[in-house]
Amino acid sequence: MKNFNQLFVFVLLVLLTPCPALAQAEKNQAYYVHEDQVKPSMIQKYNEVSKDFMEACKKHNLQDISWQVASTSTGRYFNISPIENMAELDKNVMAPLSEKMGEEAFRNLFKRYNECYDKHGDYMIYLNKELTYMPEGISTTTEGQNYRKWHFLHVTPSNIQNLKGKLKELKALYTSKGSKEYYRIYHNGFGNMGDYYLAVISAIDAEDYAKKSKENEALLGEEGKKLFDEVFSYVLKYETETGEMHPDLAYTPSN
């Protein structure tokens, strides 16, 4: 956030076939993500600054942008904003806030941010509706379930389509079994190095996640075990992160 104008102009929410996904709006929702890698000792301060920033946006009713905030247990914070197309990246959506707050107050706010981390960056991801399993309707907010488990499935270009095919089979299996473990699938876009799919699962807490996972494993049985083995046969590297959403730091403009 050292140059905050770029935060929302240069493109968050949990990925393959990079920018062409924008041409598949019926399947993919694009998100701009700004990631801050917050120092362990500065997490509390970062949350305080984020709350002050959100309150300033509410006070001055900043338009043309909204975001959700997520964080991992390792101190990665994601500010996630939906975008409709690449043209939105040309807008300086922070200019009205700077004008209403005053440039000095605006700069001081982000000076406080700068003290909280040494690394940050911007990229895009796409919510892939075709591969997502949420039979009651796709939603990224999942009220009452702020715990998150992120499953990163890194893949080589030569195996992208193979992995995508297996993820389609996985959704079909979950659907046929009536699984209660819902998930969203994202794929990487502009600003990412390498290809990956990301499966995101919401739960009330870690205990609730473990319970759902165990029940789902029993429900899918040997058929599910075999299919997951086939999925991972195309995965280059597998990583997981746990964390939570911060609805108190999220922002949506009022009409």
N, C-alpha and C positions, 0 to 999 in steps of 0.2 A: 504494500500500500504506500510505498515511498512516492510513487507518482499515482495518486488515487484516480486521476482522470482516466488512466489506462486500465484501472482495475475493472471498470464496467464497460470500457470501450473496446478493449482488446480481449476478445474471447479466445456457478455449479451450476446437482443430480443426475449413480450409479449410478463388450463394446466393439466392433470390427468395421470394415469398409469406411474409411474416414469421411471426408467432406461430401462425397456423393450422397450420403444419407439425407442431406437436406432436400434432395429431390424426391425423397420418399416420405413426404409429410404424413401420409396416411399410416405409416408404420413407425416413424421415428420422431420424437420431440427433441429438439436441440436445447442444450443447456450450456451456458457459460459458467465456468468454475474458476474462482480465484482461491488458491490454496496458500495458507500461511502455516509455516512449520514453527509453531510457538515453543519458546524455551520452557522447560518444565517449571522453572521458578516464576514465570511470567503469565501463567495460564489465568490466574485470578484477575490480574490486571487487564489482560486481553479481553476477558469477558466483561469487565467493567467498561472498557472503552467501547466495545461492541454495543453494549446497552445504551451508552450515551449517544453513539452514532445513530442507532435505531430511533431513539427518542427525538433526536434532532430532525430526522427525516419525517417522523410523524408530526412534529410541531409545525414544520414548514410544508407538509403535505407534498413531498417530492413525488413527481409523476414519472410515468414511462419506465418504471423499473420495479421489480419485486424480487425477493430472494428468501431462501431458506438457509439455515446454518446447521452444519453437522460437524462433529469432531470425533477423532479416534482416540483410543487410549494412549496412543503414542504422541499426541499433541498436534496432529494435523487438523487444521480447521478449514472447512470448505464453505465458501459463500457461493450459493448456487442460484443462478438466475435463468429462467426460461427465455429463449429468444425465438423469433419467428423466421428470421433470415439473416444473411451475412450483412445486409445493409444496416442493420441495427448497430453494428460495431462502429459505425462512423459517428454515432450520436454521442455528444458529451453530456450525459444525463446528470452529471454532478454539478454542472455550471449553475443551475437555478439554486441549488442548496448553498453553494459558495456565496452567491449574491445575497441571499436572504440572511445567512448567518454572519456574513462579513468574512473577507478573505483571511484575516488574522485568526479568527476563531476557528475557521475551517482548517487552516494549516496546523494550528495547535492540536486539534483533534487527532490528526493523522501523524503528528509528531509523536504523540503518545502511543499510537499503533506501532510505529517504527522501532520503539524500544523493546517490543515483545518478541521479535523474531529476527533471524539473520537471513532466512531464505523464504522466498515466496514466488508464485508464478501463476500463469493463466493458461487455460486450455478449454477445449469443448468436449462434451460427451453427448451421447444420444440415447434416449430411452427407446428401446426397441419393443414396440407394442406386439409385434408378431410373435416374439419369443417369450414375452412376459406372461406369467401365470397368476392372474388375479380374477377369478371367475365372477366375482361380485362387482367388478368395475375397477379400472386402473386408477390408483391414487398414490402419490408419493408422500402424503402427509400421515396417513394411518393413525388417526386420532387415538390417543391412549396407548400407543405402542411406539415409544421414542427410542427404544433400544435398537441398534443396528448391527448386523453381521454382514460384512462385505467379503465376497469370494471373488478373487481376481484369477481369471483363467487366461494366462498369456499364451499366445499362439503364433506360429510362424505364418508368413503369407501363404505358403503352399498348403497349409491345413485349415485356413479360414473357413472355406466352404464345407469341409468335412465336419468341423466342429459345429458350425451353424446347423447342419443337418441333424446332428445328434441332439442339439438343444431343442430342435423341433420335435424330435421323437420323445424327449424328456417331458416337454409340455403336454404332449398327447397322452403319455402314461399318467402324469399327474391328474389330467382331466378325466381319464377313464376310471381312475381309482377314487376320484373325488377327494383328493388330498386337501388337508386344511393348512398345509404349509405353503403360503403364498410367497411369490418372489417376483422381483422386477429384474429385467435384463437390460443392461446398458452396453454400448460399445464405444471405443475410443474415437476421437475426432481430431480436429485441427489443434496442434500444439502438443500432442502426445508423441513420444518416441516408442515405437513398437505397437503391435496389435494385441488387443485383449477384449474379452467379454467380462462383464462384471455382473454377478448375481447378488442382489441386495434383499435381505430378509429382515422384516420388522418383527419385533416382539415387545412384550411389556418389560422384560428384563432378561438377564442371562439364564435364569432358571426356566422362565417361560420358553425361551429359545431352545434350550436343551430338551425340554419336554416335547415340544412340537417336532423337533428333529428325530427324537427316538420313536415317537408315534408314527411319523412318516416313513421311517426306515422299515418298521414292522409292516406298515400298510403296503409298501411297494414290494417287499419280499425279495425273492431271488431274481425276479424280473428287473426290479429296480437296481439291485447290486450289479447285475450284468450290464445294464445300460450305463450306469455311472462308470464302470470299468472302460467301456467303449468311449465315453466322453473324455476321460482322462488320457486315453491313448493318443489323443490329438493335442493335448495340452503341453506346452513347452515348459511352463513354470506355474506353480499354483501358490497363491498367497492369500491370507485372510487378515482382516482387521475387524476389531470390535469397537463400538462407540455409541454415540447417541445424537439425536436431533435436539436443537435448542429453539423451540417455538417462541421463547421469550426474546430471542434475538432476530427473529424473522420479521420481514417487512412487506406489507402490501399497501399501496396508496389508497386513500379514501376517495370516493367520487366527489 
